[in-house]
């Protein structure tokens, strides 16, 4: 498996985590998991056994949730195998 994909998926997961925790969540952890030798899955609540994301509550603090969100990203390197493609 390309080590660069693992590294870039981890960086992307941390970026999404910081974005969510800085806006609509508090203490959320986003994970990156291998789904094939050339693909990574990024999301909340992932485990190696199921590779399924889970919804998380929107809102800051311990008050009543304002809603729930379930996100997932499937990542692969570009055709040159160097970086994540720009969307």
C-alpha positions as CSV (number, residue, x, y, z in Angstrom):
1,X,0.0,0.0,0.0
2,X,1.3,3.4,-0.8
3,X,2.6,4.9,2.4
4,X,1.9,8.4,1.0
5,X,-1.8,7.6,0.8
6,X,-1.9,6.5,4.5
7,X,-0.1,9.7,5.5
8,X,-2.2,12.0,3.4
9,X,-5.5,10.3,4.5
10,X,-4.4,10.8,8.1
11,X,-3.6,14.5,7.5
12,X,-7.0,14.9,5.7
13,X,-8.8,13.2,8.7
14,X,-7.1,15.6,11.1
15,X,-8.1,18.6,8.9
16,X,-11.8,17.5,8.8
17,X,-11.7,16.9,12.6
18,X,-10.3,20.4,13.3
19,X,-12.9,21.9,11.0
20,X,-15.8,20.1,12.7
21,X,-14.6,20.7,16.2
22,X,-14.0,24.3,15.5
23,X,-17.5,24.9,14.2
24,X,-20.3,22.5,14.9
25,X,-18.9,19.8,17.2
26,X,-16.9,19.3,20.4
27,X,-14.4,16.5,20.9
28,X,-15.1,14.6,17.7
29,X,-12.4,12.1,16.5
30,X,-12.2,11.4,12.7
31,X,-10.4,8.2,11.7
32,X,-8.8,7.0,8.5
33,X,-9.0,3.2,7.7
34,X,-7.6,1.1,4.9
35,X,-10.4,-0.2,2.6
36,X,-8.1,-1.6,-0.1
37,X,-4.4,-1.4,-1.0
38,X,-5.0,1.9,-3.0
39,X,-8.0,3.4,-1.0
40,X,-8.6,4.9,2.4
41,X,-11.9,5.6,4.1
42,X,-12.1,8.7,6.4
43,X,-15.0,9.3,8.8
44,X,-16.4,9.1,12.3
45,X,-16.9,5.8,14.2
46,X,-14.9,3.6,11.8
47,X,-13.6,0.3,12.8
48,X,-11.4,-2.2,10.9
49,X,-14.1,-4.8,11.3
50,X,-17.1,-3.0,9.7
51,X,-15.7,0.1,7.9
52,X,-19.0,1.8,8.5
53,X,-19.3,5.4,9.7
54,X,-21.6,6.4,12.5
55,X,-23.6,9.6,12.8
56,X,-22.4,12.2,15.3
57,X,-24.3,15.0,17.1
58,X,-24.1,18.6,16.0
59,X,-23.8,21.2,18.7
60,X,-21.2,22.5,21.2
61,X,-21.1,21.4,24.8
62,X,-23.4,18.9,26.5
63,X,-26.7,20.6,25.6
64,X,-29.3,19.0,23.4
65,X,-28.0,18.1,19.9
66,X,-29.0,20.4,17.1
67,X,-28.9,17.6,14.6
68,X,-26.9,14.6,13.5
69,X,-24.4,14.2,10.7
70,X,-22.8,11.1,9.1
71,X,-19.8,11.8,6.8
72,X,-17.4,9.6,4.9
73,X,-14.7,10.2,2.4
74,X,-13.1,7.6,0.1
75,X,-9.6,8.7,-0.8
76,X,-7.2,7.4,-3.5
77,X,-4.1,8.9,-5.0
78,X,-4.1,10.7,-8.3
79,X,-3.1,8.9,-11.5
80,X,0.6,9.6,-10.8
81,X,0.3,8.0,-7.4
82,X,1.6,11.2,-5.8
83,X,-1.2,13.1,-4.1
84,X,-4.9,13.2,-3.4
85,X,-6.7,14.7,-6.4
86,X,-8.0,18.2,-6.1
87,X,-11.8,18.3,-6.1
